[in-house]
């Protein structure tokens, strides 16, 4: 199946091309960027509009063989000269070209109105990885053109507001358009069966290497967390996507005796309720489950009600922290995750878990999780 490229990659490519045309005065009908995944993205540049102090252009979103509602949409970047930094901004931001590349959201790009998302309230819904991609690519052009001044990059998607109705953005409190997303820069199309087949292959390979234990995470954020927090590269282990239950089934079938599950609270809170497929279309009772655990630990009802009104678990964490019972609640969540995962394994595999939230770091870990960190560190040392 053919992979595609994220809206973040499209925005970065369009921004690079617009910056090139603005700073060099030369036309550019194709551009190449490198995605965080390390895969090159070469694309045509469309609807070029050049003025003395700004250039705008577009890239057509290609989702590959993935069923993506944004496929075919045009992602625009308008690059213009920015006003010089004030003394205060210079002290805050520094003098690097990357810091002087200001990224804004235009028409069709949503704006964050609620806490707990990748960007703070009031910001355009352009996530941090796409922002880093845009800065990197535009900075490359600035270096090529020997330009040390500031630039403003405005990303827009003319169809974005209409497309956003078919996404979770309205429910998440992102208004006015779509989000500019992507952690790897590419869209890897996979049917459910293809994902399950991949999980089985990775588990089998690890088992054949002689390991009877395995570290598992639903996705990229879990991999990043474990690497930053504990220095363990989970790319050597298994990414299970939403298929927690099926991954446990396959691990038991292949003879694993222990499993460490690491994930964001927004995913794994569902497992604490016995939900073994964490995709939102299968089940989405995150806030209800979190509220139930709060009630069990005697969090005040006014705070429980506020948690129920939250859109994301990330938004709920500060409310829980204000109750002074974060640890008790999260420890109980971790305990129930282990209960349900071990129940799914039929008692044939011990499981431990680590819970985290992007802004708050580690929230809880099960009682035997510490032993895992020693085990994984020893394994990593053997591989170096």
PEGIKA-V96470 format. One record per run of one state. SS is the DSSP state (a for helix, b for strand, c for the rest). FROM is the first residue (numbers start at 1). TO is the last residue. If there is no record, write none. Layout:
ss={SS:SS}
from={FROM:FROM}
to={TO:TO}
//
This chain:
ss={c:b:c:a:c:b:c:b:c:b:c:b:c:b:c:a:c:a:b:c:b:c:b:c:b:c:b:c:a:c:b:c:a:c:a:c:b:c:b:c:b:c:b:c:a:c:b:c:a:c:a:c:b:c:b:a:c:b:a:c:b:c:a:c:a:c:a:c:a:c:b:c:b:c:a:c}
from={1:4:6:7:25:30:35:40:45:46:51:54:61:74:82:87:94:98:101:106:108:110:111:113:124:125:126:127:128:145:151:157:160:165:169:173:174:176:177:179:180:181:186:188:192:209:213:218:220:231:234:237:238:240:243:244:254:258:265:272:277:278:286:297:301:309:313:324:326:345:350:358:361:366:369:384}
to={3:5:6:24:29:34:39:44:45:50:53:60:73:81:86:93:97:100:105:107:109:110:112:123:124:125:126:127:144:150:156:159:164:168:172:173:175:176:178:179:180:185:187:191:208:212:217:219:230:233:236:237:239:242:243:253:257:264:271:276:277:285:296:300:308:312:323:325:344:349:357:360:365:368:383:384}
//
